[in-house]
């Protein structure tokens, strides 16, 4: 078979291990010991039971998705694949997922409750209340002796000093869920503007009170907006989904609850400068406008403006009179023309030429033919200067040939 170098043999053994499908996806139960959390973000530890132990490595990419913070002496279930660290010739378990041992039933209950509450609409974004931008008082639901309250107070003191009302709360154990609900209800009867619900990290069992249904419904029913800050950044609880805002840590919750006073000071200073510049611009603009108006209102210029306007009025008046005269002349000429045409056809002109109009004296109707009168009827003949009254002595149908005879 020849002679192997150490590296060749280790590489061969590694190939055998990683090529075995039964060893590429394996669940292992054990207890963590000799845990080292490297600054690179990788975890190195030993997994042991009563009779044996093996080396394990959990890389940073895996650790980011863990839902709890591994600790020495913690019993865990690890899903991973066997590998060989060829530099030392050491076989090890490469961690792909890690869960606290015995947590399967808790995860099952967690998923069932999360699905139930989601279907009821408790996680709907549309019903979440906005966090006030400038709160006057902040309520905190956490343990008075834990690190969470100190982290919150330190951040608030640094960023935006504000009144804090702490409702001492049990955040772990059998009575913790009822204690959390009671604290939320108490703070809803105070004048706080926002509530921070938080605690430090821990295992799923440690954080389980924040996965209880009564806690979720108390958060949902709160009339005051709630920021949930439970555990570490990778920890997600039912309280996180139900709250109006989720923060990865209690410190982050304090940062989200208040603005940064230094930023506000800079913003106020910037606004003051903008207001001052705008005021200076306006004063300059109106001063120029005032100078212009003052120059327009000087006595000599005012007199000149008046003289110009007087002359303009005279000019316009003269033009109006001339235009009016031409219009009147045109209308008079038109009127004379129409009057002449009307006189040409006037009955009065006909009478002036020696003609007359015969009418019956009884009804003043014009006599147009011999049939309109009878012998003895009274007839009036209208001439240019009056009416001649006559009586009909006879009727002849012969036309008068020569009126002058």
Residue, then its C-alpha position, 0 to 999 in steps of 0.5 A: x500500500x506504500x508509505x503515507x505522510x501524516x498529511x496524506x493519512x489525515x486527508x484520507x481519513x477525512x475523506x472517509x468520514x465526510x463521504x459517509x452519508x450516515x456521518x454527514x448528518x447526525x444528531x448527537x446529545x451531550x453536555x458542553x464543557x471547555x467552551x471557548x468563544x473566540x473573538x472571531x465569533x467561532x465556538x470551540x468546545x467538548x461534547x461529553x457524556x458519562x463515558x466519552x467525549x469529542x471535540x466540536x466546532x461551531x462557526x460564526x455563520x452557524x452561531x448567528x442563527x442560534x436561538x440561545x447562548x451556549x454555556x458550559x455544563x449545558x446539555x444540548x442536542x447538536x446536529x452536524x457532520x463529522x470532520x477532521x482537523x488535519x493539522x492536528x489529526x483530530x476528528x471533530x463534530x462540525x455544528x450545523x444547528x444546536x438546541x437545548x436538550x429536551x427542548x423539542x416539546x417546547x419548540x413544538x408548543x412555541x410553533x403551535x402558539x405562534x401559528x395560532x396567534x398569527x392567525x388571530x391577527x395579534x402580529x399584524x403590523x397595521x394594529x401596532x401602535x407608534x412609539x412616541x418620538x419624545x417620551x416624558x416617562x418610560x415604564x420598564x417591566x423587568x427584574x430590579x436586580x438583573x442586568x437589563x435595568x442597568x443597561x436601560x438606565x445607562x443608555x437613557x442617562x447618556x442619550x436622553x434623560x427621562x423619568x423611568x418607572x420600574x415595575x419590579x417583575x419576575x422574569x423567569x420561573x413558574x410565576x414569571x408569566x403572571x408577574x409580567x402580565x401584572x406589571x403591564x396592567x399596572x403600568x397601563x394605569x400610569x402616565x408612562x408614554x411607552x413600556x420596555x419589556x425586557x430581560x437578559x439572554x438565556x436558554x429557551x426554558x429561561x425565556x419561556x415566560x415570554x412565550x406564554x399566551x397570557x403574556x402575548x395577550x397582555x401585550x396586545x391589549x396594552x393601550x400603551x405601546x410596548x417595546x420588547x427586548x428579550x434575550x439576545x439578538x438571536x432570541x425570538x419570543x412570542x412577545x417580540x412578535x406581539x409587541x409594537x416594536x422589537x429590539x434585539x437587546x434591552x440597551x437597544x430598546x432604550x435607544x429606540x425609545x428615546x432620541x439622541x439628545x446630542x443629535x437634537x442639539x445639533x438639529x436645533x442649532x441647525x434650525x436656528x441657523x436656518x431661521x437666522x439666515x432666512x430672517x436676514x434674507x427677508x430683512x434685506x429683501x424688504x429693505x431693498x423694496x422699502x428703498x425703492x418705494x421711498x425713491x418713488x415717493x420723493x416729492x419731485x418724483x411724485x410731482x413728475x408722476x402726477x404731471x405725466x399722468x395729467x398729460x396722459x389723461x388730457x391726451x386720452x380725453x382728446x382722442x376720445x372726443x375725436x373718436x366720439x365726433x367721428x362716430x356721431x358724424x357717421x351715425x348722423x349720415x346714416x340716419x339722413x340716408x335712411x330718412x331720405x329713403x323713408x320719405x321717398x315712400x311716405x304716404x304724406x309725400x304722395x298727398x303733397x303731389x295732389x293725391x287723396x285717400x278715400x275712407x268711409x266716414x262711418x268706420x274709417x276704413x280705406x275705400x279700395x274699390x267701388x264695391x266698398x261703398x253704396x249710394x248715399x254713403x258718407x265718404x272722406x277724402x284725405x288730402x295734404x292739409x285735411x279731409x273733404x267730406x262727401x256723399x256718394x251720389x252714384x257709382x261708375x266703374x269707368x276709370x278716370x282717364x284724365x284727372x285734370x279734365 
